[in-house]
Amino acid sequence: MPETHRPDIIDCHLHLLDPDRFAYRTDTKYRPAGQEIGTLAQMRAVFAAHNVTRALLVQPTSGYGSDNRALLDALARSQGAWRGIAVVEADISYDALAALKAQGVVGVAYNMPFYAPGYYDAFAGVTEKLVALDMVLDIQFEGDGVFEAAQLLAKTPVRCVIDHAGRPDLAQGLSSKAFRALLALSERAGETAIKISGQHKYAAFPWPFEQADPYLQALMEAFTPERCMWGSDWPFLRVPERVDYATQITIAERLLPDPATRAKVMSRTARRLYWGD
């Protein structure tokens, strides 16, 4: 059998959830359990099986919130192969944020659906510190939440990455005001990239989530492959049915049949943005 080269993959959205090693916060709104658990050992096994050579670990709001110990432990063990997105409190100091950066954290997550509207109004100081430290704002919103996100982003030149393709409301259609506002974020003054990920959060089950394809194609055209990146969302929190890692790669291959474009979305954009390669 001839040898086949498996292209390197950078997974730009996954979560470490390891309550046996790092207990959840007592005040967490949601405690991932069962198949939602994703330990360091399990993560390494997934990476080895699918040729994932680098990764961006996103601190989960569920379970840990701003307790970033598990994230920092993983980054320290990765020998530079992983980067992190932390969750922080609104009053974090410049020095504390700089200390996170020194440990491999490249940005901060704003998880807007997790909180009431206006929650992140108090985080203007955090955004200013991100700009000063040349870090990214990793922002998640869904549906009409794009309007609040756009207002927040209009106030800052911070480099921004949009999680899960903006979680569009597919029932509203491609011509909806919300989706047009999402496309318009590709033109904001600060550099804005987007993750082609999380179809299981906004497309109907079961797999293969093909109804999301026209939206993702429109987003990739607006942002260009140079500002698009792929993520699995492993270990798949709050899903009604099991989601497998390999199927996420299959979706990417369907969306990105051209090998050169696929290499940009599944590796090169992230290398430039998070590793400076």
BELHU-V133243 format. One record per backbone hydrogen bond with DSSP energy under -0.5 kcal/mol. CO is the residue of the C=O (numbers start at 1). NH is the residue of the N-H. Records with the same first field share a line. If there is no record, write none. Layout:
CO: NH ; NH
This chain:
5: 7
9: 11 ; 53 ; 54
10: 12
11: 56
13: 233 ; 234
14: 58
15: 17
17: 38
18: 21 ; 22
25: 28
30: 32 ; 63
33: 36
34: 37
38: 17
39: 43
40: 44
41: 45
42: 46
43: 47
44: 48
45: 49
46: 50
47: 51 ; 52
48: 51
51: 9 ; 53
54: 11
55: 57 ; 83
56: 14 ; 58
57: 59 ; 85
60: 64 ; 65
62: 64
63: 25
64: 67
66: 68
68: 72
69: 73
70: 74
71: 75
72: 76
73: 77
74: 78
75: 78 ; 80
78: 81
81: 55
83: 57
84: 106 ; 107
85: 59
86: 109
89: 92
93: 97
94: 98
95: 99
96: 100
97: 101
98: 102
99: 103
100: 103 ; 105
101: 104
104: 84
106: 136
107: 86
108: 138
109: 111
110: 112 ; 140
111: 114
112: 115
116: 119
118: 121
119: 122
120: 123
121: 124
123: 127
124: 128
125: 129
126: 130
127: 131
128: 132
129: 133
130: 135
131: 134
135: 159
136: 108 ; 138
137: 139 ; 161
138: 110
139: 163
140: 112
142: 145
143: 146
144: 147 ; 148
145: 149
146: 150
147: 151
148: 152
149: 153
150: 154
152: 155
153: 156
159: 137
160: 193
161: 139 ; 163
162: 165 ; 195
163: 166
164: 167
167: 143
168: 170
169: 172 ; 173
170: 173
173: 176
176: 180
177: 181
178: 182
179: 183
180: 184
181: 185
182: 185
183: 186
184: 187
185: 188
191: 160
193: 162
194: 196 ; 229
195: 165 ; 197
196: 231
198: 201 ; 202
199: 202 ; 203
206: 209
209: 212
210: 213
212: 215 ; 216
213: 217
214: 218
215: 219
216: 220
217: 221
218: 222
219: 223
220: 224
224: 227
225: 228
227: 194
229: 196
230: 12
233: 236
234: 15
244: 248
245: 248 ; 249
246: 250
247: 251
248: 252
249: 253
250: 254
251: 255
252: 256
257: 259
258: 262
259: 263
260: 264
261: 265
262: 266
263: 267 ; 268
264: 267 ; 269
265: 230
266: 10
267: 271
268: 272
269: 273
270: 274 ; 275
271: 275 ; 276 ; 277
272: 276
